[in-house]
Amino acid sequence: MANPCRWCNISSSFLLEANVIILALGCVFMVDLYNHFHLKRNTLPHINTSLNICLSVRLFIIRSLTIVGYLSSGIMGIIIARSLTIFKFASYVLLNCMTLIFTLAIGLSQYVYKADGRYYSNMMLHDLWTKNHIEPLEALFDCCGKHGAIDYEIANRTWSKASCCELPNCEGCENMFFEFLNSLEMEIARDNIILFVFLFIALLLIIVHYMNLQLDVDPYVSEDEDDIESDSDSSSLKHKP
């Protein structure tokens, strides 16, 4: 039987190198995940995460599980490259499919809720202003109030020069905060879409490698063919005068 995958034959060494690259890429995105968590916990600790997806604890847990699944897929890919069995192959495909679903869902969710980003960022900023927790945000973006120092004058509150810029016409935080959340959401979407692409390519490589081994080395077919050849040879000898 001709091998339809012979034109794209994948060697074990190439498969091993590809999965090492996948592991390295996963470590990079793990650092990205930690930076986002550090930003939420230390820089913006008072933000109401229920009003924003990218800073929510639920999304952080899902992203953590996705990274763990991605790294586990890379480790299993290296193991399969060294010794391939049907059990390892089935486990790898199942783990990859689950991780692919999570990465795609996270990546697309950031685009689905992007249209409401301005509304939710304004609500979060208003919540910080009402609870008098806007000062860390002002220090981060060098802004003052929601719309400017005028907010402090209207509310009869003293604005802090340690957080606001030293000019009385200092710009408000509304646009800066929205752009910050928007860029953060795009980073999360980008990371998960890249993970999805690389994980999908890795899955294809494993499938092609497995198909090549199955089609090139099939002991059951070879044994049957040997039996047929031996039977035909013996029958020809019996009928030979």
Secondary structure, 3 states (H helix, E strand, C coil): CCCCCHHHCCCHHHHHHHHHHHHHHHHHHHHHHHHHHHHHHHHCCCCCHHHCCCCCHHHHHHHHHHHHHHHHHHHHHHHHHHCCCHHHHHHHHHHHHHHHHHHHHHHHHHHHCHHHHHHHHHHHHHHHHHCCCCHHHHHHHCCCCCCECHHHHHHCCCCCCCCCCCCCCCECCHHHHHHHHHHHHHHHHHHHHHHHHHHHHHHHHHHHHHHHHHHHCCHHHHHHHHHHHHHHHHHHHHCCC
